[in-house]
Amino acid sequence: MQGAIILRSAKVVPGREAALVDLTRDTHAFFDKARSDGRITDYMWFTSGQGNRGDYVVLRGDTENLVTLAADPEFQSLSMRSSLILPDFEWGFYGTGDPEEILERYQEMARQLS
């Protein structure tokens, strides 16, 4: 199954802007290596020009690979650094598929809950 890890933040702790530049550089290098190693299919940064709406990074790939990536000590370290620099930093796992596949999953969950 294909999925994504989506990382999001909108605010930086005042005085930590230089640390954010270093974090961004290190994060980009980690994601580049993960892509070249085949751990993710690709990733993309989304930035907003609309003030405080925040930035997103979307990592795409096989869900099992994404779970393994999230457990990687370097990913964990980058996440902890992010939390210290970006007070509203968060990330999560998301599954994907065609609409019929998603509907099937929801129907199966509904049957199990009935």
PDB file as gemmi writes it, atoms N, CA and C in Angstrom:
CRYST1    1.000    1.000    1.000  90.00  90.00  90.00 P 1                      
ATOM      1  N   MET A   1       0.834  -1.175   0.000  1.00  0.00           N  
ATOM      2  CA  MET A   1       0.000   0.000   0.000  1.00  0.00           C  
ATOM      3  C   MET A   1       0.885   1.247   0.000  1.00  0.00           C  
ATOM      4  N   GLN A   2       0.480   2.231  -0.764  1.00  0.00           N  
ATOM      5  CA  GLN A   2       1.220   3.488  -0.827  1.00  0.00           C  
ATOM      6  C   GLN A   2       0.689   4.455   0.212  1.00  0.00           C  
ATOM      7  N   GLY A   3       1.540   5.338   0.648  1.00  0.00           N  
ATOM      8  CA  GLY A   3       1.133   6.308   1.639  1.00  0.00           C  
ATOM      9  C   GLY A   3       2.059   7.496   1.667  1.00  0.00           C  
ATOM     10  N   ALA A   4       1.919   8.273   2.723  1.00  0.00           N  
ATOM     11  CA  ALA A   4       2.730   9.475   2.874  1.00  0.00           C  
ATOM     12  C   ALA A   4       2.954   9.767   4.347  1.00  0.00           C  
ATOM     13  N   ILE A   5       4.044  10.426   4.607  1.00  0.00           N  
ATOM     14  CA  ILE A   5       4.263  11.103   5.884  1.00  0.00           C  
ATOM     15  C   ILE A   5       4.193  12.575   5.541  1.00  0.00           C  
ATOM     16  N   ILE A   6       3.340  13.300   6.266  1.00  0.00           N  
ATOM     17  CA  ILE A   6       3.215  14.730   6.034  1.00  0.00           C  
ATOM     18  C   ILE A   6       3.683  15.454   7.292  1.00  0.00           C  
ATOM     19  N   LEU A   7       4.658  16.330   7.103  1.00  0.00           N  
ATOM     20  CA  LEU A   7       5.215  17.128   8.188  1.00  0.00           C  
ATOM     21  C   LEU A   7       4.731  18.558   7.999  1.00  0.00           C  
ATOM     22  N   ARG A   8       4.403  19.246   9.106  1.00  0.00           N  
ATOM     23  CA  ARG A   8       3.842  20.586   9.010  1.00  0.00           C  
ATOM     24  C   ARG A   8       4.320  21.469  10.152  1.00  0.00           C  
ATOM     25  N   SER A   9       4.531  22.730   9.835  1.00  0.00           N  
ATOM     26  CA  SER A   9       4.811  23.739  10.856  1.00  0.00           C  
ATOM     27  C   SER A   9       4.537  25.112  10.267  1.00  0.00           C  
ATOM     28  N   ALA A  10       4.286  26.076  11.153  1.00  0.00           N  
ATOM     29  CA  ALA A  10       4.003  27.427  10.689  1.00  0.00           C  
ATOM     30  C   ALA A  10       4.797  28.485  11.439  1.00  0.00           C  
ATOM     31  N   LYS A  11       5.296  28.160  12.609  1.00  0.00           N  
ATOM     32  CA  LYS A  11       5.942  29.175  13.440  1.00  0.00           C  
ATOM     33  C   LYS A  11       7.350  28.741  13.812  1.00  0.00           C  
ATOM     34  N   VAL A  12       8.221  29.711  13.932  1.00  0.00           N  
ATOM     35  CA  VAL A  12       9.569  29.448  14.424  1.00  0.00           C  
ATOM     36  C   VAL A  12       9.735  30.209  15.739  1.00  0.00           C  
ATOM     37  N   VAL A  13      10.415  29.593  16.685  1.00  0.00           N  
ATOM     38  CA  VAL A  13      10.699  30.253  17.954  1.00  0.00           C  
ATOM     39  C   VAL A  13      11.623  31.445  17.659  1.00  0.00           C  
ATOM     40  N   PRO A  14      11.241  32.646  18.067  1.00  0.00           N  
ATOM     41  CA  PRO A  14      12.094  33.812  17.817  1.00  0.00           C  
ATOM     42  C   PRO A  14      13.521  33.579  18.335  1.00  0.00           C  
ATOM     43  N   GLY A  15      14.492  33.942  17.508  1.00  0.00           N  
ATOM     44  CA  GLY A  15      15.898  33.758  17.865  1.00  0.00           C  
ATOM     45  C   GLY A  15      16.479  32.435  17.380  1.00  0.00           C  
ATOM     46  N   ARG A  16      15.630  31.563  16.846  1.00  0.00           N  
ATOM     47  CA  ARG A  16      16.121  30.261  16.374  1.00  0.00           C  
ATOM     48  C   ARG A  16      16.093  30.136  14.848  1.00  0.00           C  
ATOM     49  N   GLU A  17      16.039  31.270  14.168  1.00  0.00           N  
ATOM     50  CA  GLU A  17      15.968  31.253  12.705  1.00  0.00           C  
ATOM     51  C   GLU A  17      17.208  30.619  12.079  1.00  0.00           C  
ATOM     52  N   ALA A  18      18.383  30.891  12.611  1.00  0.00           N  
ATOM     53  CA  ALA A  18      19.607  30.290  12.070  1.00  0.00           C  
ATOM     54  C   ALA A  18      19.596  28.776  12.266  1.00  0.00           C  
ATOM     55  N   ALA A  19      19.089  28.338  13.410  1.00  0.00           N  
ATOM     56  CA  ALA A  19      18.977  26.897  13.661  1.00  0.00           C  
ATOM     57  C   ALA A  19      18.005  26.262  12.672  1.00  0.00           C  
ATOM     58  N   LEU A  20      16.968  27.010  12.281  1.00  0.00           N  
ATOM     59  CA  LEU A  20      16.008  26.500  11.298  1.00  0.00           C  
ATOM     60  C   LEU A  20      16.673  26.274   9.944  1.00  0.00           C  
ATOM     61  N   VAL A  21      17.553  27.171   9.552  1.00  0.00           N  
ATOM     62  CA  VAL A  21      18.269  27.003   8.278  1.00  0.00           C  
ATOM     63  C   VAL A  21      19.096  25.718   8.323  1.00  0.00           C  
ATOM     64  N   ASP A  22      19.822  25.494   9.416  1.00  0.00           N  
ATOM     65  CA  ASP A  22      20.619  24.264   9.557  1.00  0.00           C  
ATOM     66  C   ASP A  22      19.729  23.028   9.564  1.00  0.00           C  
ATOM     67  N   LEU A  23      18.613  23.096  10.290  1.00  0.00           N  
ATOM     68  CA  LEU A  23      17.675  21.976  10.346  1.00  0.00           C  
ATOM     69  C   LEU A  23      17.134  21.658   8.955  1.00  0.00           C  
ATOM     70  N   THR A  24      16.747  22.688   8.218  1.00  0.00           N  
ATOM     71  CA  THR A  24      16.219  22.486   6.872  1.00  0.00           C  
ATOM     72  C   THR A  24      17.256  21.814   5.977  1.00  0.00           C  
ATOM     73  N   ARG A  25      18.484  22.268   6.051  1.00  0.00           N  
ATOM     74  CA  ARG A  25      19.569  21.670   5.267  1.00  0.00           C  
ATOM     75  C   ARG A  25      19.759  20.194   5.639  1.00  0.00           C  
ATOM     76  N   ASP A  26      19.780  19.884   6.939  1.00  0.00           N  
ATOM     77  CA  ASP A  26      19.970  18.500   7.395  1.00  0.00           C  
ATOM     78  C   ASP A  26      18.782  17.615   7.005  1.00  0.00           C  
ATOM     79  N   THR A  27      17.584  18.175   7.111  1.00  0.00           N  
ATOM     80  CA  THR A  27      16.386  17.422   6.756  1.00  0.00           C  
ATOM     81  C   THR A  27      16.374  17.104   5.265  1.00  0.00           C  
ATOM     82  N   HIS A  28      16.710  18.093   4.463  1.00  0.00           N  
ATOM     83  CA  HIS A  28      16.776  17.897   3.011  1.00  0.00           C  
ATOM     84  C   HIS A  28      17.788  16.795   2.670  1.00  0.00           C  
ATOM     85  N   ALA A  29      18.938  16.804   3.306  1.00  0.00           N  
ATOM     86  CA  ALA A  29      19.962  15.773   3.055  1.00  0.00           C  
ATOM     87  C   ALA A  29      19.452  14.387   3.452  1.00  0.00           C  
ATOM     88  N   PHE A  30      18.756  14.301   4.597  1.00  0.00           N  
ATOM     89  CA  PHE A  30      18.218  13.015   5.044  1.00  0.00           C  
ATOM     90  C   PHE A  30      17.183  12.486   4.053  1.00  0.00           C  
ATOM     91  N   PHE A  31      16.276  13.354   3.600  1.00  0.00           N  
ATOM     92  CA  PHE A  31      15.247  12.935   2.649  1.00  0.00           C  
ATOM     93  C   PHE A  31      15.860  12.569   1.297  1.00  0.00           C  
ATOM     94  N   ASP A  32      16.875  13.312   0.857  1.00  0.00           N  
ATOM     95  CA  ASP A  32      17.561  12.964  -0.395  1.00  0.00           C  
ATOM     96  C   ASP A  32      18.174  11.566  -0.310  1.00  0.00           C  
ATOM     97  N   LYS A  33      18.826  11.280   0.821  1.00  0.00           N  
ATOM     98  CA  LYS A  33      19.434   9.955   0.997  1.00  0.00           C  
ATOM     99  C   LYS A  33      18.361   8.874   1.053  1.00  0.00           C  
ATOM    100  N   ALA A  34      17.264   9.141   1.750  1.00  0.00           N  
ATOM    101  CA  ALA A  34      16.166   8.162   1.826  1.00  0.00           C  
ATOM    102  C   ALA A  34      15.619   7.879   0.429  1.00  0.00           C  
ATOM    103  N   ARG A  35      15.523   8.904  -0.396  1.00  0.00           N  
ATOM    104  CA  ARG A  35      15.041   8.699  -1.768  1.00  0.00           C  
ATOM    105  C   ARG A  35      16.055   7.900  -2.581  1.00  0.00           C  
ATOM    106  N   SER A  36      17.327   8.240  -2.485  1.00  0.00           N  
ATOM    107  CA  SER A  36      18.334   7.510  -3.267  1.00  0.00           C  
ATOM    108  C   SER A  36      18.501   6.071  -2.794  1.00  0.00           C  
ATOM    109  N   ASP A  37      18.227   5.809  -1.510  1.00  0.00           N  
ATOM    110  CA  ASP A  37      18.285   4.439  -0.969  1.00  0.00           C  
ATOM    111  C   ASP A  37      17.011   3.640  -1.252  1.00  0.00           C  
ATOM    112  N   GLY A  38      15.999   4.281  -1.840  1.00  0.00           N  
ATOM    113  CA  GLY A  38      14.746   3.591  -2.133  1.00  0.00           C  
ATOM    114  C   GLY A  38      13.812   3.474  -0.947  1.00  0.00           C  
ATOM    115  N   ARG A  39      14.073   4.217   0.118  1.00  0.00           N  
ATOM    116  CA  ARG A  39      13.209   4.151   1.301  1.00  0.00           C  
ATOM    117  C   ARG A  39      11.936   4.971   1.129  1.00  0.00           C  
ATOM    118  N   ILE A  40      11.994   5.995   0.269  1.00  0.00           N  
ATOM    119  CA  ILE A  40      10.814   6.761  -0.111  1.00  0.00           C  
ATOM    120  C   ILE A  40      10.821   6.896  -1.630  1.00  0.00           C  
ATOM    121  N   THR A  41       9.648   7.084  -2.198  1.00  0.00           N  
ATOM    122  CA  THR A  41       9.546   7.272  -3.639  1.00  0.00           C  
ATOM    123  C   THR A  41       9.996   8.674  -4.013  1.00  0.00           C  
ATOM    124  N   ASP A  42       9.484   9.651  -3.296  1.00  0.00           N  
ATOM    125  CA  ASP A  42       9.871  11.040  -3.518  1.00  0.00           C  
ATOM    126  C   ASP A  42       9.398  11.887  -2.348  1.00  0.00           C  
ATOM    127  N   TYR A  43       9.778  13.149  -2.388  1.00  0.00           N  
ATOM    128  CA  TYR A  43       9.291  14.096  -1.391  1.00  0.00           C  
ATOM    129  C   TYR A  43       9.215  15.464  -2.030  1.00  0.00           C  
ATOM    130  N   MET A  44       8.362  16.296  -1.440  1.00  0.00           N  
ATOM    131  CA  MET A  44       8.197  17.639  -1.961  1.00  0.00           C  
ATOM    132  C   MET A  44       7.909  18.604  -0.816  1.00  0.00           C  
ATOM    133  N   TRP A  45       8.506  19.786  -0.897  1.00  0.00           N  
ATOM    134  CA  TRP A  45       8.267  20.855   0.067  1.00  0.00           C  
ATOM    135  C   TRP A  45       7.167  21.747  -0.495  1.00  0.00           C  
ATOM    136  N   PHE A  46       6.253  22.163   0.357  1.00  0.00           N  
ATOM    137  CA  PHE A  46       5.211  23.118  -0.006  1.00  0.00           C  
ATOM    138  C   PHE A  46       5.334  24.295   0.949  1.00  0.00           C  
ATOM    139  N   THR A  47       5.533  25.477   0.411  1.00  0.00           N  
ATOM    140  CA  THR A  47       5.623  26.670   1.243  1.00  0.00           C  
ATOM    141  C   THR A  47       4.523  27.641   0.841  1.00  0.00           C  
ATOM    142  N   SER A  48       4.032  28.368   1.815  1.00  0.00           N  
ATOM    143  CA  SER A  48       2.947  29.308   1.580  1.00  0.00           C  
ATOM    144  C   SER A  48       3.489  30.728   1.533  1.00  0.00           C  
ATOM    145  N   GLY A  49       3.028  31.477   0.574  1.00  0.00           N  
ATOM    146  CA  GLY A  49       3.357  32.889   0.515  1.00  0.00           C  
ATOM    147  C   GLY A  49       2.297  33.732   1.199  1.00  0.00           C  
ATOM    148  N   GLN A  50       1.411  33.088   1.939  1.00  0.00           N  
ATOM    149  CA  GLN A  50       0.284  33.770   2.574  1.00  0.00           C  
ATOM    150  C   GLN A  50       0.480  33.894   4.078  1.00  0.00           C  
ATOM    151  N   GLY A  51       1.567  34.473   4.459  1.00  0.00           N  
ATOM    152  CA  GLY A  51       1.772  34.736   5.878  1.00  0.00           C  
ATOM    153  C   GLY A  51       2.009  33.483   6.685  1.00  0.00           C  
ATOM    154  N   ASN A  52       1.227  33.306   7.731  1.00  0.00           N  
ATOM    155  CA  ASN A  52       1.471  32.274   8.739  1.00  0.00           C  
ATOM    156  C   ASN A  52       0.702  30.981   8.470  1.00  0.00           C  
ATOM    157  N   ARG A  53       0.520  30.601   7.218  1.00  0.00           N  
ATOM    158  CA  ARG A  53      -0.211  29.378   6.894  1.00  0.00           C  
ATOM    159  C   ARG A  53       0.639  28.122   7.063  1.00  0.00           C  
ATOM    160  N   GLY A  54       1.923  28.271   7.074  1.00  0.00           N  
ATOM    161  CA  GLY A  54       2.781  27.139   7.343  1.00  0.00           C  
ATOM    162  C   GLY A  54       3.377  26.496   6.114  1.00  0.00           C  
ATOM    163  N   ASP A  55       4.321  25.634   6.382  1.00  0.00           N  
ATOM    164  CA  ASP A  55       5.000  24.856   5.361  1.00  0.00           C  
ATOM    165  C   ASP A  55       4.700  23.382   5.584  1.00  0.00           C  
ATOM    166  N   TYR A  56       4.700  22.638   4.488  1.00  0.00           N  
ATOM    167  CA  TYR A  56       4.467  21.200   4.528  1.00  0.00           C  
ATOM    168  C   TYR A  56       5.573  20.495   3.768  1.00  0.00           C  
ATOM    169  N   VAL A  57       5.907  19.297   4.230  1.00  0.00           N  
ATOM    170  CA  VAL A  57       6.762  18.399   3.469  1.00  0.00           C  
ATOM    171  C   VAL A  57       5.996  17.093   3.350  1.00  0.00           C  
ATOM    172  N   VAL A  58       5.894  16.583   2.133  1.00  0.00           N  
ATOM    173  CA  VAL A  58       5.177  15.338   1.886  1.00  0.00           C  
ATOM    174  C   VAL A  58       6.183  14.311   1.389  1.00  0.00           C  
ATOM    175  N   LEU A  59       6.334  13.238   2.163  1.00  0.00           N  
ATOM    176  CA  LEU A  59       7.174  12.098   1.775  1.00  0.00           C  
ATOM    177  C   LEU A  59       6.243  11.016   1.266  1.00  0.00           C  
ATOM    178  N   ARG A  60       6.487  10.501   0.082  1.00  0.00           N  
ATOM    179  CA  ARG A  60       5.626   9.450  -0.458  1.00  0.00           C  
ATOM    180  C   ARG A  60       6.406   8.159  -0.617  1.00  0.00           C  
ATOM    181  N   GLY A  61       5.686   7.037  -0.442  1.00  0.00           N  
ATOM    182  CA  GLY A  61       6.313   5.743  -0.620  1.00  0.00           C  
ATOM    183  C   GLY A  61       5.441   4.618  -0.101  1.00  0.00           C  
ATOM    184  N   ASP A  62       6.024   3.443  -0.075  1.00  0.00           N  
ATOM    185  CA  ASP A  62       5.370   2.263   0.473  1.00  0.00           C  
ATOM    186  C   ASP A  62       5.184   2.460   1.976  1.00  0.00           C  
ATOM    187  N   THR A  63       3.994   2.148   2.496  1.00  0.00           N  
ATOM    188  CA  THR A  63       3.716   2.423   3.911  1.00  0.00           C  
ATOM    189  C   THR A  63       4.668   1.690   4.858  1.00  0.00           C  
ATOM    190  N   GLU A  64       5.038   0.461   4.521  1.00  0.00           N  
ATOM    191  CA  GLU A  64       5.984  -0.261   5.392  1.00  0.00           C  
ATOM    192  C   GLU A  64       7.330   0.450   5.443  1.00  0.00           C  
ATOM    193  N   ASN A  65       7.791   0.956   4.292  1.00  0.00           N  
ATOM    194  CA  ASN A  65       9.052   1.704   4.266  1.00  0.00           C  
ATOM    195  C   ASN A  65       8.938   3.002   5.056  1.00  0.00           C  
ATOM    196  N   LEU A  66       7.765   3.650   4.975  1.00  0.00           N  
ATOM    197  CA  LEU A  66       7.579   4.898   5.707  1.00  0.00           C  
ATOM    198  C   LEU A  66       7.585   4.673   7.213  1.00  0.00           C  
ATOM    199  N   VAL A  67       6.975   3.580   7.665  1.00  0.00           N  
ATOM    200  CA  VAL A  67       6.986   3.254   9.098  1.00  0.00           C  
ATOM    201  C   VAL A  67       8.421   3.013   9.562  1.00  0.00           C  
ATOM    202  N   THR A  68       9.173   2.291   8.763  1.00  0.00           N  
ATOM    203  CA  THR A  68      10.579   2.035   9.092  1.00  0.00           C  
ATOM    204  C   THR A  68      11.378   3.336   9.111  1.00  0.00           C  
ATOM    205  N   LEU A  69      11.111   4.207   8.145  1.00  0.00           N  
ATOM    206  CA  LEU A  69      11.803   5.493   8.093  1.00  0.00           C  
ATOM    207  C   LEU A  69      11.509   6.314   9.347  1.00  0.00           C  
ATOM    208  N   ALA A  70      10.247   6.339   9.765  1.00  0.00           N  
ATOM    209  CA  ALA A  70       9.865   7.118  10.944  1.00  0.00           C  
ATOM    210  C   ALA A  70      10.513   6.590  12.220  1.00  0.00           C  
ATOM    211  N   ALA A  71      10.857   5.314  12.241  1.00  0.00           N  
ATOM    212  CA  ALA A  71      11.516   4.718  13.408  1.00  0.00           C  
ATOM    213  C   ALA A  71      13.027   4.912  13.373  1.00  0.00           C  
ATOM    214  N   ASP A  72      13.556   5.391  12.258  1.00  0.00           N  
ATOM    215  CA  ASP A  72      14.998   5.610  12.108  1.00  0.00           C  
ATOM    216  C   ASP A  72      15.461   6.656  13.135  1.00  0.00           C  
ATOM    217  N   PRO A  73      16.550   6.378  13.847  1.00  0.00           N  
ATOM    218  CA  PRO A  73      17.033   7.333  14.862  1.00  0.00           C  
ATOM    219  C   PRO A  73      17.305   8.732  14.292  1.00  0.00           C  
ATOM    220  N   GLU A  74      17.755   8.810  13.047  1.00  0.00           N  
ATOM    221  CA  GLU A  74      18.011  10.136  12.467  1.00  0.00           C  
ATOM    222  C   GLU A  74      16.699  10.891  12.225  1.00  0.00           C  
ATOM    223  N   PHE A  75      15.654  10.193  11.765  1.00  0.00           N  
ATOM    224  CA  PHE A  75      14.341  10.822  11.602  1.00  0.00           C  
ATOM    225  C   PHE A  75      13.840  11.305  12.957  1.00  0.00           C  
ATOM    226  N   GLN A  76      13.991  10.477  13.980  1.00  0.00           N  
ATOM    227  CA  GLN A  76      13.556  10.856  15.327  1.00  0.00           C  
ATOM    228  C   GLN A  76      14.317  12.083  15.822  1.00  0.00           C  
ATOM    229  N   SER A  77      15.624  12.125  15.570  1.00  0.00           N  
ATOM    230  CA  SER A  77      16.436  13.256  15.981  1.00  0.00           C  
ATOM    231  C   SER A  77      15.998  14.532  15.259  1.00  0.00           C  
ATOM    232  N   LEU A  78      15.757  14.430  13.953  1.00  0.00           N  
ATOM    233  CA  LEU A  78      15.283  15.596  13.200  1.00  0.00           C  
ATOM    234  C   LEU A  78      13.924  16.066  13.717  1.00  0.00           C  
ATOM    235  N   SER A  79      13.061  15.130  14.084  1.00  0.00           N  
ATOM    236  CA  SER A  79      11.755  15.489  14.639  1.00  0.00           C  
ATOM    237  C   SER A  79      11.893  16.210  15.973  1.00  0.00           C  
ATOM    238  N   MET A  80      12.786  15.720  16.828  1.00  0.00           N  
ATOM    239  CA  MET A  80      12.994  16.374  18.123  1.00  0.00           C  
ATOM    240  C   MET A  80      13.560  17.769  17.938  1.00  0.00           C  
ATOM    241  N   ARG A  81      14.552  17.910  17.038  1.00  0.00           N  
ATOM    242  CA  ARG A  81      15.105  19.235  16.751  1.00  0.00           C  
ATOM    243  C   ARG A  81      14.014  20.157  16.218  1.00  0.00           C  
ATOM    244  N   SER A  82      13.168  19.625  15.345  1.00  0.00           N  
ATOM    245  CA  SER A  82      12.078  20.424  14.782  1.00  0.00           C  
ATOM    246  C   SER A  82      11.164  20.950  15.878  1.00  0.00           C  
ATOM    247  N   SER A  83      10.852  20.102  16.855  1.00  0.00           N  
ATOM    248  CA  SER A  83       9.965  20.509  17.947  1.00  0.00           C  
ATOM    249  C   SER A  83      10.572  21.619  18.804  1.00  0.00           C  
ATOM    250  N   LEU A  84      11.892  21.653  18.897  1.00  0.00           N  
ATOM    251  CA  LEU A  84      12.558  22.689  19.689  1.00  0.00           C  
ATOM    252  C   LEU A  84      12.630  24.020  18.943  1.00  0.00           C  
ATOM    253  N   ILE A  85      12.605  23.964  17.618  1.00  0.00           N  
ATOM    254  CA  ILE A  85      12.731  25.171  16.793  1.00  0.00           C  
ATOM    255  C   ILE A  85      11.370  25.652  16.309  1.00  0.00           C  
ATOM    256  N   LEU A  86      10.471  24.713  16.061  1.00  0.00           N  
ATOM    257  CA  LEU A  86       9.146  24.999  15.504  1.00  0.00           C  
ATOM    258  C   LEU A  86       8.090  24.526  16.506  1.00  0.00           C  
ATOM    259  N   PRO A  87       7.528  25.413  17.322  1.00  0.00           N  
ATOM    260  CA  PRO A  87       6.659  24.988  18.423  1.00  0.00           C  
ATOM    261  C   PRO A  87       5.379  24.267  17.988  1.00  0.00           C  
ATOM    262  N   ASP A  88       4.943  24.459  16.761  1.00  0.00           N  
ATOM    263  CA  ASP A  88       3.726  23.789  16.297  1.00  0.00           C  
ATOM    264  C   ASP A  88       4.032  22.643  15.325  1.00  0.00           C  
ATOM    265  N   PHE A  89       5.266  22.168  15.321  1.00  0.00           N  
ATOM    266  CA  PHE A  89       5.665  21.078  14.424  1.00  0.00           C  
ATOM    267  C   PHE A  89       4.856  19.822  14.709  1.00  0.00           C  
ATOM    268  N   GLU A  90       4.410  19.180  13.641  1.00  0.00           N  
ATOM    269  CA  GLU A  90       3.714  17.897  13.775  1.00  0.00           C  
ATOM    270  C   GLU A  90       3.896  17.104  12.490  1.00  0.00           C  
ATOM    271  N   TRP A  91       3.704  15.794  12.609  1.00  0.00           N  
ATOM    272  CA  TRP A  91       3.744  14.941  11.427  1.00  0.00           C  
ATOM    273  C   TRP A  91       2.825  13.758  11.645  1.00  0.00           C  
ATOM    274  N   GLY A  92       2.443  13.119  10.544  1.00  0.00           N  
ATOM    275  CA  GLY A  92       1.568  11.960  10.644  1.00  0.00           C  
ATOM    276  C   GLY A  92       1.643  11.089   9.408  1.00  0.00           C  
ATOM    277  N   PHE A  93       1.116   9.877   9.551  1.00  0.00           N  
ATOM    278  CA  PHE A  93       1.042   8.906   8.452  1.00  0.00           C  
ATOM    279  C   PHE A  93      -0.301   9.044   7.745  1.00  0.00           C  
ATOM    280  N   TYR A  94      -0.277   8.886   6.436  1.00  0.00           N  
ATOM    281  CA  TYR A  94      -1.500   8.913   5.636  1.00  0.00           C  
ATOM    282  C   TYR A  94      -1.426   7.814   4.596  1.00  0.00           C  
ATOM    283  N   GLY A  95      -2.521   7.059   4.457  1.00  0.00           N  
ATOM    284  CA  GLY A  95      -2.611   6.057   3.410  1.00  0.00           C  
ATOM    285  C   GLY A  95      -3.218   6.669   2.169  1.00  0.00           C  
ATOM    286  N   THR A  96      -3.024   6.030   1.056  1.00  0.00           N  
ATOM    287  CA  THR A  96      -3.591   6.526  -0.188  1.00  0.00           C  
ATOM    288  C   THR A  96      -4.044   5.361  -1.052  1.00  0.00           C  
ATOM    289  N   GLY A  97      -4.776   5.659  -2.047  1.00  0.00           N  
ATOM    290  CA  GLY A  97      -5.266   4.652  -2.976  1.00  0.00           C  
ATOM    291  C   GLY A  97      -6.319   5.269  -3.871  1.00  0.00           C  
ATOM    292  N   ASP A  98      -6.822   4.489  -4.794  1.00  0.00           N  
ATOM    293  CA  ASP A  98      -7.876   5.030  -5.641  1.00  0.00           C  
ATOM    294  C   ASP A  98      -9.156   5.103  -4.815  1.00  0.00           C  
ATOM    295  N   PRO A  99     -10.122   5.912  -5.236  1.00  0.00           N  
ATOM    296  CA  PRO A  99     -11.340   6.101  -4.433  1.00  0.00           C  
ATOM    297  C   PRO A  99     -12.071   4.801  -4.105  1.00  0.00           C  
ATOM    298  N   GLU A 100     -12.121   3.862  -5.043  1.00  0.00           N  
ATOM    299  CA  GLU A 100     -12.797   2.586  -4.771  1.00  0.00           C  
ATOM    300  C   GLU A 100     -12.092   1.812  -3.666  1.00  0.00           C  
ATOM    301  N   GLU A 101     -10.762   1.810  -3.695  1.00  0.00           N  
ATOM    302  CA  GLU A 101      -9.981   1.110  -2.671  1.00  0.00           C  
ATOM    303  C   GLU A 101     -10.227   1.737  -1.300  1.00  0.00           C  
ATOM    304  N   ILE A 102     -10.262   3.049  -1.234  1.00  0.00           N  
ATOM    305  CA  ILE A 102     -10.506   3.737   0.036  1.00  0.00           C  
ATOM    306  C   ILE A 102     -11.913   3.445   0.532  1.00  0.00           C  
ATOM    307  N   LEU A 103     -12.899   3.498  -0.348  1.00  0.00           N  
ATOM    308  CA  LEU A 103     -14.272   3.187   0.020  1.00  0.00           C  
ATOM    309  C   LEU A 103     -14.376   1.763   0.558  1.00  0.00           C  
ATOM    310  N   GLU A 104     -13.691   0.828  -0.096  1.00  0.00           N  
ATOM    311  CA  GLU A 104     -13.681  -0.569   0.373  1.00  0.00           C  
ATOM    312  C   GLU A 104     -13.150  -0.670   1.799  1.00  0.00           C  
ATOM    313  N   ARG A 105     -12.061   0.055   2.095  1.00  0.00           N  
ATOM    314  CA  ARG A 105     -11.490   0.037   3.447  1.00  0.00           C  
ATOM    315  C   ARG A 105     -12.481   0.578   4.465  1.00  0.00           C  
ATOM    316  N   TYR A 106     -13.157   1.689   4.123  1.00  0.00           N  
ATOM    317  CA  TYR A 106     -14.154   2.246   5.036  1.00  0.00           C  
ATOM    318  C   TYR A 106     -15.324   1.287   5.236  1.00  0.00           C  
ATOM    319  N   GLN A 107     -15.752   0.638   4.178  1.00  0.00           N  
ATOM    320  CA  GLN A 107     -16.853  -0.309   4.312  1.00  0.00           C  
ATOM    321  C   GLN A 107     -16.462  -1.483   5.200  1.00  0.00           C  
ATOM    322  N   GLU A 108     -15.232  -1.965   5.042  1.00  0.00           N  
ATOM    323  CA  GLU A 108     -14.741  -3.061   5.883  1.00  0.00           C  
ATOM    324  C   GLU A 108     -14.693  -2.635   7.347  1.00  0.00           C  
ATOM    325  N   MET A 109     -14.213  -1.424   7.617  1.00  0.00           N  
ATOM    326  CA  MET A 109     -14.179  -0.925   8.999  1.00  0.00           C  
ATOM    327  C   MET A 109     -15.594  -0.825   9.549  1.00  0.00           C  
ATOM    328  N   ALA A 110     -16.535  -0.344   8.745  1.00  0.00           N  
ATOM    329  CA  ALA A 110     -17.931  -0.225   9.190  1.00  0.00           C  
ATOM    330  C   ALA A 110     -18.512  -1.597   9.516  1.00  0.00           C  
ATOM    331  N   ARG A 111     -18.197  -2.601   8.678  1.00  0.00           N  
ATOM    332  CA  ARG A 111     -18.683  -3.981   8.955  1.00  0.00           C  
ATOM    333  C   ARG A 111     -18.121  -4.487  10.266  1.00  0.00           C  
ATOM    334  N   GLN A 112     -16.841  -4.224  10.526  1.00  0.00           N  
ATOM    335  CA  GLN A 112     -16.212  -4.709  11.750  1.00  0.00           C  
ATOM    336  C   GLN A 112     -16.796  -4.020  12.983  1.00  0.00           C  
ATOM    337  N   LEU A 113     -17.229  -2.794  12.831  1.00  0.00           N  
ATOM    338  CA  LEU A 113     -17.784  -2.057  13.973  1.00  0.00           C  
ATOM    339  C   LEU A 113     -19.258  -2.363  14.205  1.00  0.00           C  
ATOM    340  N   SER A 114     -19.912  -2.988  13.238  1.00  0.00           N  
ATOM    341  CA  SER A 114     -21.349  -3.295  13.354  1.00  0.00           C  
ATOM    342  C   SER A 114     -21.600  -4.474  14.261  1.00  0.00           C  
TER     343      SER A 114                                                      
END                                                                             
